[in-house]
């Protein structure tokens, strides 16, 4: 397995350390460097280019604005995927306006599982054609790493409608064990961690 190098620009030490540990726990990723400002970022990239750059939208005072920073990164490192990170709707809107240079926006309050799911999605070649927004609202089109099977989709549709696993098993003439297994598989593919997240799915994108 070839590791994907990730470089991070963020001046919040606690968040930075936590994110670094989270990413380095995954065998397919490695954090090549953590930078506190754009000067450190460009110096590090000149030594070792990265596959993904995670950029905090809240840049320190005296820094380049986000638009200028993204333009310079896109010019010098056109093959690097730029992902912005933030914690408010305004930062998400700014990131959206800067596509296609910015490939994705991640909300900082994402669960650890969804951070990794999002990074895996960015690593796929098919992410390069557009931008995805990854926030606290589950979006099947974003989080789906694999397509659901027809049976898994039906199970999720019944659960989304409010039926229990037992009721779904009865409706589909299958065992509770089978429905539970298909439910777990579908939730894994969709990046869901809790049953309650099923009700937030956009079924039109399933």
Secondary structure, DSSP 8 states (H G I E B T S, - for coil): ---EEEEEE---HHHHHHHHHHHHTSTTEEEEEEESSHHHHHHHHHHS--SEEEEESS--TTS--HHHHHHHHHHH-TTSEEEEEESSHHHHHHHHHTTTTEEEEEETT--HHHHHHHHHHHHSGGGGGS-EEESSS--HHHH-SS---HHHHHHHHHHHTT--HHHHHHHHT--HHHHHHHHHHHHHHHT--SGGGGGG--GGG-
